[in-house]
């Protein structure tokens, strides 16, 4: 066949049309999940360990699936606003989120058990939920509400104050503006005589700086990541005891999960379970590290004891426990099941 100038021009004209198809085919070979969270960004080995966990999960997922499935991490609520992340995964608009479960308590009332003061008294007890009846019920509720629980993650919490007086007992917060971090914590704090202010963790610095709040209650890692040592005058740590633990699991959209091949689903759940050891070790390490960070700035640190924990628990039982259980039989069952876990 004789190649004419017309053949060459026709082939040249067709090339740009073919290129997007070829490129699109190549891109489709590696699907990228989007993981969103509210915490500061870093690397797989530095920075907030919750961000590290997401990045380690993403890297291992791509490795385990031989490049067929990976993930991109979006810290600082840069992809989806903090509280809206759960709604987004329910709709399939977001693939995954590392998320304090109580933030979704307005949509699913049962989720407030994840930041209920006095319910969990140690990391071991929190992680024991996974195989207990309460873990089975939580997983069933999540499946019904459009989420898959990929990684269990618990964190202990303490308090930082704008003045030098530590918050050790309920009597210490009377008349103060306090951020509890959850609806249930807020109910308990009101019962103890505090004035409650509400906001997600990534707004804590500005609130404490301006005096919008006098006392902040949050996790050890957040005390470090959000640099509250620049403002606080006293700190109560969780390195020995704590009256509250926060459930911050890595969640996935059930809609997205169900659409994946079985081998990729298995990889996600296997890697998620493997990340729990890392999460536990890092959470415990931060309970000690936060004291070092604050003491280096000359801030006095305190530890809470069991007698003080019991005082907080007594207030919680009379306020948030009672209100939570009265909302529904499902809530009441979850609260009851939580007390059956040693």
BAMAR-928003 format. One record per atom (N, C-alpha, C): x, z, y; residue in one letter. Coordinates in steps of 0.02 Angstrom, whole numbers, plus 32768, in hexadecimal, padded with zeros to 4 digits. Example, Ala and Ser with C-alpha at 12.3 -4.5 7.8 and 13.67 -1.06 7.14 Angstrom:
<baros>
829481867EE4a
826781867F1Fa
829481867F5Ba
828281627F90s
82AC81657FCBs
8285818A8002s
</baros>
This chain:
<baros>
802B80007FC4x
800080008000x
802C8000803Ex
801B7FD5806Ex
80427FD080ABx
802C800780DCx
805D803180F3x
804D80668123x
804D80498169x
8014804B8189x
800D803081CDx
800E806881FFx
80158053823Fx
801480848276x
7FD280A88277x
7F9C80858264x
7F5980A48264x
7F5680DD8231x
7F7580D481F4x
7F76810881C1x
7F9A814681DBx
7FD3813B81FDx
7FFB81738216x
7FD4819A824Ax
7FB381768278x
7F8B819882ACx
7F5281BF828Ex
7F3181A3825Bx
7EF981C5823Ax
7F0F82058218x
7F49820181F7x
7F64823C81D5x
7F7782738207x
7F95825D823Ex
7FAA828C8272x
7F6D82AF8290x
7F38828A829Bx
7EFB82A682B9x
7EDB82D8828Ax
7EE082CC8249x
7EC082F88218x
7EE68339820Ex
7F288339821Cx
7F528373820Fx
7F3A83B38231x
7F2883B28273x
7F1183F08293x
7ED1840B8274x
7EA783DE8259x
7E6A83F48239x
7E78841781F8x
7EAB83FF81D4x
7EBB841C8193x
7EDF845F819Bx
7F07846681D0x
7F3084A281D9x
7F0884E381DAx
7ED184E78200x
7EAA85258201x
7E90853681BBx
7E7C85038196x
7E6285108153x
7E98852E8126x
7ED58511812Ax
7F0C85298102x
7F2085708117x
7F25857B8159x
7F3685BD8173x
7F0285F08161x
7EC385DD8167x
7E8C860A8156x
7E8E861D810Dx
7E9F85EF80E1x
7EA585FD809Ax
7EDC8630808Ex
7F14862780B0x
7F4C865580A8x
7F3A869B80C0x
7F18869E80F9x
7F0586DF8114x
7ED5870380E5x
7EA886DE80C4x
7E7686FC8099x
7E95871D805Cx
7ED3870B804Cx
7EF487288012x
7F048772801Cx
7F0E8788805Bx
7F1B87CE8069x
7EE487E98097x
7EB7880D807Ax
7E80882B80A1x
7E9A886C80C0x
7E8D88778100x
7EA488B38122x
7E6988E08134x
7E67891B8117x
7E36894D812Ax
7E4A896C816Cx
7E1A89828193x
7E2789A381D2x
7E1A89EE81CAx
7E4D8A1781D8x
7E478A6081D4x
7E4B8A7C821Ax
7E188AA0822Ex
7E168ABD8272x
7E198B09826Ex
7E388B2882A0x
7E358B7182A6x
7E438B8482EFx
7E378BC38300x
7E3C8BDA8346x
7E808BF78358x
7EAD8BFB8328x
7EEB8C208333x
7F238BF4834Ex
7F588C12836Bx
7F8F8BEA8386x
7FB18BC08350x
7FC88B858363x
7FE98B588333x
80338B69832Cx
804F8B5482F3x
80968B5F82E6x
80AE8B2D82B3x
80D38B458282x
80EA8B1B824Bx
80D78B3C8209x
80EC8B1D81D2x
80DD8B398190x
81038B798182x
81358B8981ACx
815E8BC581A1x
81638BF381DEx
81478BDF8216x
814B8C098252x
81078C0D8274x
80FE8C43829Bx
80C08C4B82C1x
808C8C72829Bx
804F8C7182B4x
80168C948296x
800F8C7F824Dx
800D8CB0821Fx
800D8C9E81D8x
7FCE8C7981C3x
7F988C8081EAx
7F5B8C5B81D8x
7F638C1181E4x
7F888C008219x
7F9A8BBA8225x
7FCC8BA281F0x
7FFC8BCD81DFx
802C8BBC81AAx
80078BAC8169x
7FD68BD68158x
7FB08BCC811Ax
7F908B878119x
7F718B748150x
7F508B338153x
7F828AFA814Ax
7FBB8B008169x
7FEF8ACB8164x
800D8AC8811Ex
80178B0180FFx
80308B0380BBx
7FFC8AE5808Bx
7FBD8AF58097x
7F888AD9806Ex
7F888A8C8074x
7F8E8A7380B1x
7F8E8A2B80BDx
7FC88A08809Ax
80038A25809Fx
803E8A078080x
80398A078035x
80218A3E8019x
801C8A437FD0x
7FE58A157FB6x
7FB08A0C7FDDx
7F7A89E07FC8x
7F9289987FC2x
7FB989827FF3x
7FD3893D7FF1x
800489357FB6x
802B89697FAAx
805A89677F73x
803689667F30x
800489917F28x
7FE089997EE9x
7FB7895B7ED7x
7F9E89397F0Cx
7F7588FD7EFFx
7F9D88BD7F04x
7FE088C57F08x
800D888A7F0Dx
7FFC885C7F47x
7FEB887C7F80x
7FDF88567FBDx
7F98883C7FC4x
7F6D88477F94x
7F29882D7F99x
7EFF88557FCBx
7F0F88957FD2x
7EE888C07FFFx
7F1788F08023x
7F1188F18064x
7F39891E808Dx
7F0D894180BFx
7F2B896080F2x
7F0489828125x
7F2B89888166x
7F088989819Dx
7F25899481DFx
7F0989D481FBx
7F3489FD821Ax
7F208A3E8233x
7F178A3B827Fx
7EDF8A568297x
7ED08A5882DEx
7EC88AA182F4x
7EFE8ABF830Fx
7EFB8B058325x
7ED88B0D8368x
7ED28B4B837Fx
7EB88B5A83C3x
7E738B3E83D1x
7E4B8B35839Cx
7E088B1883A4x
7E0A8AD683CAx
7E408AB083BFx
7E4B8A7283E4x
7E1E8A3883CBx
7E058A3F838Fx
7DD98A0A8374x
7D8F8A1C837Cx
7D7F8A5A836Ax
7D3A8A73836Ex
7D3C8AB8838Dx
7D0E8AC883B9x
7D0D8B0983D9x
7D068B4183A4x
7D218B7A83B5x
7D2A8BB18385x
7CEC8BC0835Ax
7CB78BD8837Ax
7C7D8BEE8354x
7C598BB48332x
7C5D8B788350x
7C398B3E8336x
7C578B2082F6x
7C918B3A82E0x
7CB28B1C82A7x
7C8A8B218266x
7C658B58825Ex
7C3D8B5E8220x
7C048B2C8220x
7BE28B258257x
7BAC8AF3825Cx
7BC68AAE824Cx
7C038AA08263x
7C218A5E8259x
7C2F8A51820Fx
7C468A8381EAx
7C538A7681A3x
7C118A70817Cx
7BDE8A958191x
7B9C8A8F8170x
7B818A488175x
7B8D8A2881AEx
7B7389E581BAx
7BA289AF819Ex
7BDE89C38189x
7C0E89928172x
7C34897181ABx
7C2C898C81E9x
7C4F89728223x
7C97898B8227x
7CA689C18203x
7CE989DD81FDx
7CF689EA81B4x
7D3389DC819Dx
7D4289E38156x
7D4F8A2B8142x
7D7C8A4D8168x
7D908A918155x
7D9C8ABC8192x
7D978AFE8189x
7DA68B2D81BFx
7DBD8B6E81A2x
7DEF8B8D81C2x
7E028BD281B2x
7DDD8BFC81E6x
7DAF8C2681D1x
7D798C3C81FDx
7D648C8481EEx
7D628CB08220x
7D458CF38216x
7CFB8CEA8205x
7CE88CFB81C8x
7CA58CEA81AFx
7C6D8D0581DAx
7C788D3F81FAx
7C438D5D8222x
7C308D33825Fx
7C5D8D058274x
7C4D8CD982ACx
7C0F8CAF829Dx
7C028CA5825Cx
7BC88C7D8248x
7B8C8CA98237x
7B918CEA8249x
7B5B8D18823Ax
7B198D08825Cx
7B1C8CE48293x
7ADE8CCF82B4x
7AB88C9B828Dx
7ADC8C738266x
7ABD8C40823Cx
7AAB8C5A81F7x
7AD78C8381DCx
7ACD8C9E8199x
7AD98CEA819Ex
7AA38D1081A3x
7AA88D5881B1x
7AD28D7E817Dx
7AD18D678140x
7AF78D89810Bx
7B428D8B811Bx
7B5B8D598140x
7BA38D54814Dx
7BBF8D8D8176x
7B948DB38197x
7BAC8DEC81BEx
7BCB8E228193x
7BC28E1E8152x
7BE28E4E8124x
7C2E8E468127x
7C458E0B813Ex
7C8D8DFD8140x
7CB48E218176x
7C908E4381A3x
7CB28E6B81D7x
7C878EA881E4x
7C778ECB81ADx
7C4D8F0781B1x
7C7B8F4481ADx
7C7E8F6C81E2x
7CAB8FA681E0x
7C998FD781A8x
7CCC8FF18188x
7CC290238154x
7CB39009810Fx
7CA58FC88108x
7C938FAC80C8x
7CD08FA1809Bx
7D058F8780B8x
7D448F7C8094x
7D788FAD80AEx
7D9A8FCF8080x
7DCA90028096x
7E128FF18083x
7E1D8FB98060x
7E618FA5804Fx
7E618F5A803Fx
7E9D8F3C8040x
7EA38EF6802Ex
7E8E8EEB7FE5x
7EA28F197FBBx
7E938F137F74x
7E478F107F68x
7E238F3B7F8Bx
7DDA8F3B7F84x
7DBC8EFA7F9Dx
7DD58EE17FD6x
7DBC8EA27FF1x
7DC68E687FC2x
7E028E627FA6x
7E108E2B7F78x
7DEC8E347F35x
7DDB8E717F24x
7DB58E7D7EE6x
7D6E8E627EECx
7D578E557F29x
7D158E367F31x
7D118DF27F0Ex
7D498DD07F0Bx
7D4A8D8B7EF2x
7D2B8D857EACx
7D3D8DB47E80x
7D258DB07E3Bx
7CEA8DDE7E2Dx
7CD68E047E5Fx
7C9E8E317E58x
7C5C8E0D7E66x
7C258E307E5Cx
7BE38E127E68x
7BD98DFD7EB0x
7BF78E227EDFx
7BEF8E107F25x
7C118DCD7F33x
7C498DC07F12x
7C6B8D807F1Ax
7C418D467F00x
7C218D517EC7x
7BF68D1D7EAAx
7BBB8D0F7ED8x
7B9F8D447EF5x
7B658D3B7F22x
7B7A8D177F62x
7BB48D2A7F7Ex
7BCC8D087FBAx
7BD88CBE7FAEx
7BF68CAE7F75x
7C028C687F65x
7BC18C417F5Dx
7B8F8C617F40x
7B4E8C417F37x
7B2C8C347F7Ax
7B308C657FA7x
7B148C5D7FEAx
7B378C25800Fx
7B798C23800Bx
7B9F8BEE802Dx
7B8D8BA98013x
7B878BA37FD2x
7B758B627FB4x
7B318B4C7FCEx
7B038B7B7FD4x
7AC08B6B7FEDx
7AC28B588037x
7AF08B76805Cx
7AF48B6A80A4x
7B298B3680B8x
7B438B118086x
7B6D8AD88096x
7BB88AE4809Ax
7BD18B1B807Dx
7C198B2A8081x
7C358B3A803Dx
7C768B2E8035x
7C9B8B407FF8x
7CD38B70800Dx
7CD78BA97FECx
7D0A8BDB7FFAx
7D4A8BC77FD5x
7D7D8BB27FF9x
7DBB8B987FDAx
7DF08BCF7FD2x
7DFB8BF68006x
7E2E8C2B8005x
7E128C6C8020x
7E178CA17FF9x
7E048CE48010x
7E3B8CFF803Cx
7E298D1A8076x
7E5B8D3680A4x
7E3D8D7180C8x
7E5B8DAB80BFx
7E468DE880E1x
7E7D8DFF8110x
7E6A8E1C8148x
7E9A8E3B8176x
7E818E7E818Fx
7EAE8EAE8191x
7E9D8EEF81ADx
7EA18EEC81F8x
7E7E8F1B8219x
7E7D8F1A8262x
7E8C8F5D8281x
7E9E8F5B82C1x
7EAB8F9782E7x
7E908F8F832Ex
7EAC8FB4835Ex
7E938FB083A3x
7ECC8FB583D5x
7EC58F90840Cx
7EF48F938443x
7ECE8FA68482x
7EEC8FD084ABx
7ECA8FE984E7x
7EF28FD98527x
7ECD8FD2855Ex
7EEC8FC7859Fx
7F0A900785BBx
7EF89041859Ex
7F17908085B5x
7F3D90A0857Bx
7F5E90D78587x
7F8A90F58556x
7F66911E8521x
7F269129852Ax
7F01915284F9x
7EEC912684BDx
7F0191378481x
7EEF910F8447x
7EA791198431x
7E8C90E8840Ex
7E4890ED83F4x
7E4D90FF83AAx
7E479140839Bx
7E4E91588357x
7E0C916C8337x
7DDD91848360x
7D9C919A8346x
7D64917C8371x
7D26917D8359x
7CEE91638381x
7CE8918483C5x
7CFB91C283CAx
7CF691E5840Ax
7D2391C68440x
7D5891A5842Ax
7D8991898459x
7D70914C847Fx
7D3A912D8469x
7D2490EF848Ax
7CE790F884B7x
7CCF913584BDx
7C95914184E8x
7CA2912A852Fx
7C759100854Ax
7C7A90E8858Ex
7CAA90AF8599x
7CCC90998565x
7CFD9063856Cx
7CDE901F855Bx
7CFB8FEA8579x
7CE68FA5856Ax
7D108F8E852Fx
7CEF8F8384F6x
7D138F7684B7x
7CFD8F348498x
7D2E8F0F8481x
7D218ED2845Ax
7D2A8EE48410x
7CF38EE083EBx
7CF58EF283A4x
7D058EB78377x
7CED8E7C8389x
7CFD8E418362x
7CC68E288334x
7C938E51832Ax
7C5A8E3A8300x
7C1B8E5E8317x
7BE28E428304x
7BA28E618317x
7B9D8EA782FAx
7BB58EAF82BCx
7BB08EF0829Bx
7BDE8F2482BBx
7C1B8F0D82CDx
7C488F3A82F1x
7C298F4F8334x
7C0A8F1F8356x
7BEB8F2E8397x
7BB58F638391x
7B8D8F5E835Cx
7B588F8F8351x
7B758FD58347x
7BAA8FD88320x
7BCB90188315x
7BE890348356x
7C099008837Cx
7C28901E83BBx
7BF4903783EDx
7BBB901483F1x
7B85902B841Cx
7B6D906F8406x
7B68907883C4x
7B5290B883A9x
7B8290F183BBx
7BC190DF83C6x
7BF4911183D9x
7BF991198425x
7BD190F3844Bx
7BD090FC8494x
7BF990CB84BCx
7C109095849Cx
7C38906384C0x
7C0C902E84E0x
7C28900C8511x
7C098FD1852Fx
7C2A8F95850Ex
7C048F6A84EEx
7C1F8F3584C4x
7C278EF384EAx
7C618ED284E0x
7C6C8E8F84FAx
7C7C8E6284BEx
7C638E2484BFx
7C6B8DF78486x
7C908DB8849Ax
7CBF8DA3846Ex
7CE58D658479x
7D0E8D57843Ax
7D208D18842Ex
7D4D8D0883F6x
7D948D1E8406x
7DBE8D1F83D2x
7E028D3A83D9x
7E2C8D15840Ex
7E218CD38414x
7E4C8CAD8441x
7E3B8CB9848Bx
7E0B8CE5849Bx
7DFB8CF684E0x
7E108D3E84F1x
7E328D6084C2x
7E418DA784CBx
7E718DB48504x
7EA58D8C850Ax
7ED98D98853Cx
7EBB8D9A8583x
7E958D688593x
7E788D6485D7x
7E498D9E85E3x
7E228DB185B1x
7DF28DE885B9x
7E158E2A85C5x
7E4B8E3785A1x
7E708E7585ABx
7E968E7385EDx
7EB18E3A85FEx
7ED78E32863Cx
7EAC8E40867Ax
7E6D8E288679x
7E418E2F86B2x
7E1A8E7086B2x
7E1E8E95867Bx
7DF98ED38677x
7DB28ECB8660x
7DA18E8F8647x
7D5F8E84862Ax
7D548EB285EFx
7D8B8EC385CDx
7D878EF48597x
7DBF8F27859Ex
7DB08F658589x
7DE28F9B858Ax
7E068FA08547x
7DE18F918512x
7DFB8F9A84CEx
7DEA8F5C84A5x
7E1B8F448480x
7E108F0B8453x
7E1B8F21840Bx
7DEC8F1083E0x
7DF38F1B8399x
7DF88ED78377x
7E2F8ECD8354x
7E398E8D8331x
7E6E8E9782FBx
7E838E6182DBx
7EB48E6682A4x
7EFB8E6C82BEx
7F278E848293x
7F6E8E8C82A5x
7F8C8E4A82BBx
7F7C8E148297x
7F998DD382A7x
7F828DBB82ECx
7F438DC682FCx
7F2A8DB0833Dx
7F498DD98376x
7F578E19836Ax
7F7A8E40839Dx
7FBE8E2283AEx
7FDE8E05837Cx
801F8DE58387x
80168D9F83A6x
7FED8D768385x
7FE68D30839Ax
7FCC8D2783E0x
7F9F8D5383F6x
7F828D4D8438x
7FA58D78846Dx
7FE08D93845Bx
800E8DB2848Ax
7FEF8DEC84B3x
7FC58E138493x
7FA58E4984B8x
7FD58E8284C9x
80118E8184ABx
80448EB484BCx
805A8EAC8505x
804C8E748524x
805E8E6A856Ax
80308E918599x
7FF88EA9857Ex
7FC78ECC85A8x
7FB78F12858Fx
7FB58F1C854Dx
7FA08F5C8530x
7FD08F948541x
7FB58FD18540x
7FDD900D854Bx
7FE1903A850Dx
7FB5902E84DDx
7FB79053849Ex
7F9A90288466x
7FB090368429x
7F9A900F83EFx
7F8E903C83B3x
7F5690328391x
7F4890538352x
7F4E901F831Bx
7F7D902882EDx
7F8B8FF582BAx
7F618FFF827Bx
7F678FCE824Ex
7F458FD1820Dx
7F778FD881D5x
7FB58FED81E5x
7FE98FED81B1x
7FDF9023817Cx
7FB79057818Cx
7FA9908B815Ax
7F5F90898145x
7F34908C8175x
7EEB908B8168x
7EC99060819Dx
7E8C904A818Ex
7E63902881BFx
7E1A903281ACx
7DEF903681DFx
7DA8903D81D0x
7D848FF981D0x
7DAA8FC381DDx
7D8B8F8181D7x
7DBD8F4C81BFx
7DA38F208196x
7DC88EE6817Cx
7D9F8EA8818Bx
7DC18E72819Dx
7D9F8E3581B1x
7DA98DFF817Cx
7D728DE08167x
7D758DAA8136x
7D7B8D68815Bx
7DB58D468152x
7DC48D088176x
7DD78CD18144x
7DA88CBA811Cx
7DB88C8A80E7x
7DC68C448100x
7DE68C1D80D6x
7DEC8BD580E1x
7DB08BB680C0x
7D878B9480E8x
7D488B7780D0x
7D4A8B2B80D3x
7D208B0C80A9x
7D1C8AC380A9x
7CD38AAE80AAx
7CC58A7780C9x
7C828A5B80C9x
7C6F8A488082x
7C378A61806Ax
7C208A508026x
7C0F8A068021x
7BF589EC8057x
7BE489A58059x
7C23897A804Ex
7C59898C8070x
7C9889678069x
7CB789748024x
7CB689B3800Fx
7CD389C67FCEx
7CB189A07F94x
7C6F899F7F96x
7C49897F7F60x
7C5589347F5Bx
7C6A89157F93x
7C7588CD7F94x
7CBA88BA7F78x
7CE588EB7F6Cx
7D2888DD7F54x
7D2988D67F08x
7D5B88B17EEEx
7D6388AD7EA5x
7D7288F17E87x
7D6288FA7E48x
7D69893B7E27x
7DB189547E2Ax
7DE289287E20x
7E28893F7E21x
7E3D895A7E65x
7E22893D7E9Bx
7E3189557EDEx
7E0E89987EECx
7DD1899F7ED3x
7DAE89DF7ED9x
7DD68A177EB6x
7DEE8A077E7Ax
7E158A387E54x
7E548A4C7E79x
7E768A1A7E96x
7EB48A277EBCx
7EA68A567EF7x
7E708A497F1Bx
7E5D8A717F55x
7E528ABA7F40x
7E2C8AC57F0Cx
7E1C8B097EF7x
7E598B2D7ED9x
7E828B087EB5x
7EBF8B267E98x
7EEF8B3C7ED0x
7EFB8B0F7EFFx
7F298B1F7F36x
7F0C8B587F60x
7ECB8B557F6Cx
7EAB8B8B7F93x
7EB68BCF7F74x
7EAF8BD37F32x
7EBA8C137F0Fx
7F038C297F13x
7F308BF87F0Ex
7F788C077F11x
7F8C8C227F56x
7F698C0E7F8Ax
7F798C247FCEx
7F688C6E7FDAx
7F408C8C7FAFx
7F298CD07FBAx
7F638D037FB7x
7F948CF77F8Dx
7FCE8D237F89x
7FF48D227FCBx
7FFE8CE67FE5x
801F8CDE8026x
7FF88D02805Dx
7FB68CFA805Ex
7F8C8D198091x
7F918D65808Ex
7F8D8D818052x
7F908DCA804Ax
7FD38DE58061x
80098DC5804Cx
804C8DDD805Fx
80568DDA80ABx
80408DA380CAx
80498D9B8111x
801D8DCC8139x
7FE08DD88123x
7FB48E078145x
7FD28E4D8145x
7FEB8E62810Bx
800A8EA48105x
80498EA88130x
80708E738130x
80AE8E728158x
809F8E7881A2x
80688E5881B9x
80568E5B8200x
803C8EA08214x
80208EC681E4x
800A8F0B81F3x
80468F368207x
80818F2681EAx
80BF8F4981FDx
80DF8F29823Ax
80DF8EE7823Bx
81018EC28271x
80E28ED082B5x
80A08ED782B8x
807F8EE182F8x
80998F21831Ax
80A78F5582F3x
80C18F93830Fx
81068F87832Ex
81308F60830Cx
81738F518325x
816F8F298366x
81428EF88369x
813A8ECE83A5x
81268EF883E1x
80F78F2683D7x
80DE8F4E840Ex
810F8F858422x
812F8FA383F0x
81608FD78400x
819C8FBB8425x
81AD8F7D8417x
81E48F5B843Ax
81D58F558485x
81948F528496x
817F8F4E84DCx
81748F9384FAx
81858FC784D4x
817E900C84EDx
8137902684E6x
810E900684BDx
80C8901C84B5x
80C4904D847Bx
80A390848487x
809A90B88454x
806A90A0841Ex
807E90A783DFx
8053909283A7x
803D90CF837Fx
800190C98363x
7FE39100833Cx
7FC890E482FBx
7FC0911182CAx
7FA190FE828Bx
7F6391288280x
7F31910B8262x
7EF3912E8255x
7EF6914E8210x
7ED791898208x
7ED891AB81C6x
7E9391A881A5x
7E8F91BF8167x
7E5191BA8141x
7E1891E08161x
7E26921A817Dx
7DF19241819Dx
7DD2921B81D7x
7DFD91F881FDx
7DE491D08235x
7DBD9192821Cx
7DD4917581E6x
7DAF913D81C7x
7D69915481B5x
7D62918E8198x
7D2191A88183x
7CF291B381BEx
7D0E91C681F8x
7CE491CE8233x
7CC6918C824Ax
7CF091578249x
7CD79115825Bx
7CA390FD8228x
7CB0910981E9x
7C8290F381B5x
7C3E911681BCx
7C3F915581CFx
7C00917981D8x
7BD5915A820Fx
7BF691468246x
7BD19125827Dx
7BB890E18265x
7BE190BC8240x
7BCD907A8226x
7B90907F81F9x
7B8F90B081CEx
7B5790B8819Fx
7B1590C481C4x
7B1990E881FBx
7ADC90F88221x
7AC690C08250x
7AF2908F825Bx
7AE29059828Ax
7AE190158268x
7B1B8FF58262x
7B1C8FB0824Ax
7B0A8FA98200x
7B1D8FD981D6x
7B0A8FD5818Fx
7ABD8FD58189x
7AA0900381ADx
7A57900B81A9x
7A338FCD81C3x
7A4A8FB481FCx
7A2B8F79821Bx
7A348F3B81F0x
7A6F8F3381D3x
7A7F8EF981A9x
7A528EF8816Bx
7A4E8F308148x
7A268F34810Ax
79DC8F2A8117x
79C58F3F8152x
797D8F398161x
79688EF28171x
79988EC6817Fx
79888E818192x
796A8E588159x
79838E61811Dx
796A8E3A80E4x
797F8E5980A2x
795C8E47806Dx
796F8E61802Bx
79B38E468016x
79C38E09802Dx
7A048DEB801Dx
7A3C8E14803Dx
7A338E26807Cx
7A648E50809Fx
7A6D8E93807Cx
7A348EB2806Bx
7A368EF3804Bx
7A5B8EF08008x
7A508EB97FE4x
7A728EB17FA3x
7ABD8EAA7FADx
7AD28E827FDEx
7B198E797FECx
7B3B8EBB7FFEx
7B1A8EE28028x
7B368F23803Cx
7B3D8F518000x
7B0B8F517FD5x
7B0C8F7A7F99x
7B448F637F6Ax
7B4B8F217F61x
7B7F8F067F36x
7BC58F157F51x
7BCC8F177F93x
7C0E8F257FB0x
7C268F6B7F9Fx
7BF88F987F96x
7C098FDE7F86x
7C168FE87F3Cx
7C0C8FB57F15x
7C1A8FBA7ECDx
7C608FA27EBBx
7C858F8A7EEDx
7CC88F6F7EE1x
7CFB8FA57EF1x
7D258FB57EC0x
7D568FEB7EC8x
7D928FD17EEFx
</baros>
